[in-house]
Amino acid sequence: MAARRHRRIALLAVAAALTAVPAAVGCSAVDKALDCVQTADSIADSVTDLQQAVENASNDPSRTDEALASIDRNLDDIGDRTDNADVSRAVGDLGRAVGDVRTSIRNGDETPDVTPVTDAAGELTKVCTP
């Protein structure tokens, strides 16, 4: 719960900073940056859901797949909206990490290591923050 609160505060801080961007940058750049931050925040929420789903996999294994699918949808969304090389690289890294978790689950691992997903999501958040 505290992690979500900190992400929300960070999102608000970034949004406030973006409103101070000079008009010369243009609205589309600000809109893209806000979209990136908002999508990264959604991904962070999905990663939290994934961590909880893995911890409780014996109770409801479908939650893990739902969390992974949510991350994939958000990655598609942010990937379609950006032309930034760093963001694209972070999206690719996170996509590969999600794929590795899926492979682990397919191979019978009921509690796969989600650390690479968490790390990649953190990197995406970092590159989305102006």
N, C-alpha and C positions, 0 to 999 in steps of 0.2 A: 504494500500500500504506500509506503514511504517513497519507494522508487518511482511510482507513478506520479506522486506529488512533486518530486524533484524534476521529473521530465516536464510536467505541466508548467512549473515555474520557469524552467529553461526555455520552453516554447514561448512563453509570454515575454521573456527577456529578449529572445531573438526577434519576435514580432515587433517589439518596441524599437529595437535597434534598426530593423528594416524600415520602419516608418521614417527614420531619420536619414535614410539614404537620399542623397541629392537627386533632384528631378532629372538631372542629366543621365542618370543610369537608365531611366525609363521604367514604366510600370511593369512591363513584361518580365524584366529581370527580377524585380521585387516579387512578382507573382510566382515565378519559377522557384525562387528561393523559399518562399513561404510554403509552396506545394511540397518541396523537398523536405522541409522541416516537419510539416504535418504528416507526411507519409512515413518519414523516419520515426516519428513519435508513434504512429500506428504499428509500425514494425516492432518497436520496442515493447509495446503492449502485447503483441503476438508472441514475442520471445518470452516474455514473462509467463504467458499462458502455456507456452511450450514447456518451460521449466516445470511448472506445476503439473502439467499433464504427464511428463516423464516420471515425476516423483509419485504420481498416483496411477501409473499405468495399469497396475493390477485391478484397480477399481473400474476404470473406463478407458480401454486402449484406444477408442475412437477419438478421444480428445487430442491425442498427440497428432493424429492425421489432420484433424480440423485446424490445429494451431499451425502446422506446416503449410496447409493450403492457404491459410490467411496470410502468412508471410509471403508465399508465392504470388498471391494476388497483389499485395502491396508492392512487391518487387517489380511486377509487370507494370503497375501504375507509374512508379517512379522512373523506371527504365524508359517508358514511352515519353516522359515529359522532359528528360534532360539531354543536353548535349555536352555536359561537363564530363571530361575524361576521368576525373577523380571519383565522381559520383558513379559513373558507369563501372569503374573498376570495383568500387565498394559493393555495388549491386551484384556484380558477377561473383565476387568472393562470398557474399552472403548466399547467393543461389547455390554455389557449390557446397557450402557448409550444410545447407538444408538438404541437398541431394545426398550428402554423406550420411546424415541422420536417417533419411529414408532407407538407404541401403543397409545401414546397421539394423534397422527394425525388420526389414525384409529377411535379413540373415539371422533373425531370431533374438536379437538383443532387445530385451524389454526395457532396459534403462540406458539408452545410448548417451554418449558424452555430447552434451549440447554446448560445451564451452566454445568450440569454434563458431557456432551460430551467435552466441552472445558477443564474442569478440568482434565478429564481422558486423553485427548490428551496431555495436559501439563505434566502429570505424565509419559506418554509413552516417550515423548521427553527427560525428565529428566533421565529415566533409560537407554535410548539408548546412552546418552552422557557419554563417558568414563571418 
